[in-house]
Amino acid sequence: MSASKADDAALYPCRIDDPFLLSLHPTVRRVLAWVFVTLLASMYYLLPATVLVSFALATCGHVTTAAAIGLVLLGGSLLPLHERPYTRRLCQVYYELFRLRHNLTQERIRRLVEDCVERGERYILGMHPHGVVPLQVLLWVAFADQYLRTGEHGTVYGFGGMASVICYLPGLRTLMGWWTGMPATYSNLKRNLTSGSGATFSRAKHPGRNLYMLPGGVAEIFTAQPARHVAVWKPRRGLCRLALETGARLTPMYVFGGNDFYFQSLTSDSWLARTSRSFGETQPRDSRETAETAER
């Protein structure tokens, strides 16, 4: 096997370099990772549960308490989105929990960063699978901030496009804003790909930022099942048009293990699963079949 092929086949472990996280005992880091993952996943059902509780309180005569809860939720859904770059480094705490690996050599990273900063190349990164809860977003936040940079050029971290509904969920809205997430409207995506904002490209010769998205969306959630590799391909003419108008490169990505975080009942032949899958063509592959194909 040649050196270049060996580099392509190699997987490199992601290692924590944040001083604060390194100061903690490994057991403490693992506990914190589990706590944060649990809290993040819980937001998806705690928020609707809170709304139901407030309605129940109002029905039982506790109008003041219900109104206070409603105001807190409303305020949380309207807070301005602010980028907090230091919070990306804290996501390195998930490296050890999920044993994250990557296949980028230092030379490939340097070339990618130079393409972005020196020559103005931009990328639209479409990651599959979405998973039940896209915990791979946490890993990508840390990885992109830590590894997609050089000492000379800084980071080419970019920004994320998220479903508009997340922008109205207190807590999740704030977290996504910290990690440079924004509503995935066409105007937002085009503006940031071509002009950018914040400090991400403050040292670049060309404006604009790379875009990260989960194109599979809700339809891909209902195909998520451990040990299966499933991608939902829907017509994404908007992304193609965006790439043509901005000159950005459409780049597919796949996270092996992205469907292994959770078990769910909606990947069966239930009517809800069938309805979701009807929005796009699914191409499931058994993990063993995928491995055999890769070997060939």
N, C-alpha and C positions, 0 to 999 in steps of 0.2 A: 504494500500500500504506500502511495507517495505521501510526502509530508503534507501537501495541501489537502488530500483526501483524509489523512489522519486528523488534521485540524477540524475538518467539517464533521467528522464522526465523534470528536471528543466532546464531553460534557464537563463543564467546570462548575464547582460548587460556589454559590454566592456566599460571601463571608461578610459578617458585620464589621463596619469600620466606624460607626458612630461612637464617640467617646462615652456618652452617657450609658448607652446600652452595654458597651464593653465593661463598664464599671460594675454591672450587676452580675450576680451569680447566675450560671446557666439555668438552674432550676427556677429562679425568679423570672428570668426572661421567658421561659416556657409557660409559666403560670400567667404572666401578663399577656402573652400571645393568646392563650385560650380564653382569658377574660374578655379581651378586646374583640376577638372573633365572635364570641357568644353574644356580646352586646350589639355588635353590628348586625348580626343575623336576626336578633330579637326585635330590632327596630321595625322590621317588615310586618310583624303582627302586633307588637306593643302599641304602635301608633293607632291602628284601627281599633284596638281594644280600648285605648284611652278615650277615643271618640264615643264608643258605645257606653262606656262608664259615665261619661259626662251627660249623655242623654238619659241614662238611667237615674242619675242624681237629680236631674231637672224634673223628671217624671215623679220622683218621690218627694219633691218639694224643696230640694236643696239647690235652689236656683242660683244663689250667689256662688257656691262652690263650682257648679257646672259652668257658670259664666267665666269664673277665674281660669278654669282649665281651658275653656275655649279661647280666651284671650292669649294665654301662653302658647297654645298651638298656633294661633293665627300669627302671633309675633314671630314665632320660630320659622314659619313658612314664608315670611316677608323679609327676613334679615338679609342685608346685602351680602353678595358673594365676594369673599376676599381670599386671595391666594396666600397660603402660609407655607413657604418652601421648607422650613425646618421640620414640619410634620411628615414630610416624605421620608426623611431619614429614620424617623421612629418606626416606620413600617418595616424596617430591616429586622425587627423582632420576629417576623414571620418566617424568615429564612430557615431557621433551625426546625421550626415546627413542621413545615411542609417540605423540607429538604430540597430547596429550589436549586436547579441546575440550569446552565445556559451554554450555548455553543459558540459564543463570540470570542475570538482571540483579540488580544490587544491591538494587533495590526488592523483587523477588521473594524474594531471600534474607532480607531484613529481615522481610518478612511471615511467611515460614516459621518463622524463629527465634522471632518474637513469638508465633505460634500455639502453639509448643511450650512456651515458657517462661512466657508470661503467661496463656494460656488452657488449658494442660495437654493440648494435642493431641499424639497419638502416632501414628506411622506404622509400618506393616509394609511394608518395601520389598522387593519380589520382583524380582530382577534376572535377566534372560535375555540371552544364552545362558550356559550354564555353561562351555562350551569344554573342550578336552582338559585343560589345566591352567588354572584360573581366575585368570590374571594380572590381570584387571580388578579383583580384590579389592585388589591393591596400589595401583592407581590410586584406587579408591574410598576406601581408608583415608586417603590423603593429601588427596584432594579434600574429603571430609566434614570432616576435622579443620581444614583451612585455610579453606574457603569457607562451611560451614554454621555460621557464628558471627557475632556482632557484638561490638563493644567493650563494649557495655552489658550484654549477656546472656551472653556466653561462647559455648561450643560446644554444639551439640545432636548431637554425634557418634553416640551410641547404642552398640549392641552387635551382634555377629554370631552367627547360629546356624549351627553346622557339624556335619557328619556325625560321629557318635560314634566312628567308626573313627579319625578324625584325632586324637582325644584320646589314642590309644595309640601314636602314631607319634612317636618322639623327634625333636626338632628342630622339626617342624611343629607339634607340640603347644605348644611354648614360644612360637613365633612367633605363632600364632593367639591365644594368651593375652595376649601383649603388645598385640595389636590389639583386645582385648576380645572375642575369640571364645569361645564356650562350647558344650557339647553341646546340640543342638537338641531337648531333651526338652520336653514340654509344660509341665511345672512350671517349668523354667528360663526358658522364654520368657515365660510369664505373670508370673512373679515380677519379672523385670526390666522388662517393659513397664509394670507397675503400681507398683513400689516402687523399682527401680533399685539401684545400688550404686556404690561408688567415687566419684570426683570429677567425673564427667561433668556431672551436673546439680546441683552443689553450690550454684549461684546461682539455681536455678529455684524458682518458687513452688509447682510441682506436682512430685511425685516421678515416677519412671518414665523409661524411655529408649526411643528409636526402635530398631526391629529391622530388621536387614539380612539377607537370605537369598538363596540361589540355589535356587529351588524346582524347577528342572528336574532336579537331582540327577544320579545316575549315568546314567540313561536318556538325558539330554541330551548327555552326553559322547560317546556313540556316534553322534550325529547331527552332530557338529561337523565342518565342512569349510570351507576358505577360500572366500570369495566367495558363500557361501550363508547366508541368514538363516533359522534353524530354531528354533522354540520347541516344547518338549514340554509339553503340558498334561495333567497327571494330576489325579485327584480330590484336592483339598487341603482337605477338610472341616475338618481340624485348624486350618488358618490362618483359615478363615472363622469357625470357632467361637471361636478366639482373638481375632479382631477384634470379634466380637459381645460377648464377655465383658469385654473390656478397653476397648472404645470406640475402639480404634486404627483408623486408615484404611488399608485395603489399597491399595497403590500399586504398579502395575507399572512396571518400568524395562527399557530395552533398551540394550545397549552395541553400537553398530555397530563391527565389527572384532573383537568378542570371539571369533569363530570363526577368525580369520585368523592366530592365533599359531603354529599347528602343522598339519602334514599328518598324516593317519593313514589306515590301511587299513581300519579298522572302520566307516567310513561307507559301505561298499559293501553288497552283498546277502549278506554272509557270515551264517552261522547265528547268530553271536554278536551281530552288529549287529541282526538281525531280532528276536532274543530280547529285547534291551534295548529296542528301539522298541515292543515289544508291551506294555510297561508304560504307555504313554501315547500319545496321538494326536499325530503330528507334522504340522506344516504348513510344509514348506519353500517358500522363495521365492527365485527367482533374484535376484541383487543388482540386475540391470538392471530386472526387473519391479518390484522394490520402489521403485526410484528413479522409475520412470514413475508408479506409484501415488501416491507422495508429491507429484509434480508436479501430478497431477490434483486 
